[in-house]
């Protein structure tokens, strides 16, 4: 059984978290608000990638509809805000409940299939949600919905201001990393990893792997939904486009190039993906061609992803 990675590169990981923690101060000092916005978005998408890695990297469940939970979380901010309900605790509670319920229902069906059938049915459920929101004229349909104010919390933990929101994002990132670290090393996590490699053997040992995998699927959806709450507050605008299945494909790419089944890999993948996309778009209008080629090269020749490369620094 493969060990969860993350034990060989502690210095690299701690150094990265330290830099992320002081990044807003550095960007303020150098007067670079754009970089702060780009990093904030990168960390939000990174949290979503971490949630996908929980089922894909550790559980072997390749979902092509995971981004639906990111959109659901964002709409759990946008729809209440449309009715002048800005209480942050309501937004968070609504996102957790809605994502958990939708994941429980769809996961109960999806996890009875395997392989390409699981991929297709998760994409189908995602597209179903996409078209539901696309048809809701009350909430902007394909024109989207503007959020005029961020979720409201007590003054000492408010989201007003780019720096305050960044530390909300950074805080959730730390909690997500810690939670996944503990989860995959627990008995629950061992069953999930074991079922990825030999589900029948785990069942023969007396484990109800279907129940374990469904629980893991729901947990992953809730984490992604919380990232969606942050995304809705960050962009102040939401639309069904953020739930397109192509966005799920991008999340899968982030997990793979960062290092599937590693703790920090998906975060590395998300940040690299977004910053590379931004850098190439400034160089040429044909950046998609270069970007696609680089992604293909990373997948073909970057065995273990970015996390595997960084882990060699401690050797």
C-alpha angles and dihedrals in degrees: 000000000000119000118236105252126233103089098093100055105044093136093052092048095046090047091052093049090048091053091047089050094055096035095101090054092050093047092048091049092051093039095239106143091158092061090050090053091047092049092047090054090046093054092048091052087043090059089050089050090050090053091051091048089058091067100025105038099033101025103033092231107141105202120188092184103053094113088069088080090053088056094044090053091050092049089050084067098038101048096049089044088054086063092044093257105140101159104135094207089057090050093050094045092047092050093049094047096043096046093045092049095046091046092048093052098041094037091053087059100035096049091060086071131061141203118000091357090061090049092051097045093050089051090049093053090047092051089048090059090043093056093043091059090040089060096048102102091175090067098042100271109213091348089069134221127276118222107209098191136022126247111286122235134161112300094256091058103031123143097220112126130029094265095049091050090047092057090049087055093044091049093052089047092055091047091048093050092048093046094049091045091056095039098054091048093051127088088262092055093048090055091050092050092043093052089052091062102031116004095172093054092051089051091050088055088060102261120138093223093178090061092045093049092046091051090049090049091053093047090051091050093051092051090050090048091054088052086053091056089055092045092053090052092045099050096034084210131078133185138168088256090080088065097053114131089239088068089057088053089055090051090053090051090051092052093048098046090044095047123277113232094023125112101231099022098093090051091052089047094051094048093046092047095051098040092046090048091051095045095049093047088059092053103048142357087232092063093124090069094052092042093052092049092051092050091051091049092049092051094045100042106018098085109192092008129241093321091061091052093050093047088064090065091076094052 
